[in-house]
Amino acid sequence: MGQSYLLPSGAGFNARWKQLYAAAVLELDDARLPDRIAKARAAIRDRAADSLTSPSDEERRTLNDGLRILQVLEGMTTKRNPAA
């Protein structure tokens, strides 16, 4: 099976945000998911801030895509568990 389109690739990108992002996208426990999403979102924003001086177009797109996917995942979780 090939790599999922939800998981970022690219050896030149910061590995920390990718690990946290993957942990959020792959989390199956709805109780743990909000924390995973928050940590991944913070790591993506930190990476974006670190790369403000010379981010590549590809990295900028990857970071933006990651934030959008986390937002969708968060919305899906909220609909499944309105009290969360």
Salt bridges, closest charged atoms under 4 A:
GLU27 OE1 - ARG36 NE 2.67
ASP30 OD1 - ARG80 NH2 2.66
ASP35 OD2 - LYS39 NZ 3.19
ASP57 OD1 - ARG60 NH1 2.97
GLU59 OE2 - ARG47 NE 2.63
ASP65 OD1 - ARG68 NH2 2.55
GLU74 OE1 - ARG41 NH2 3.05
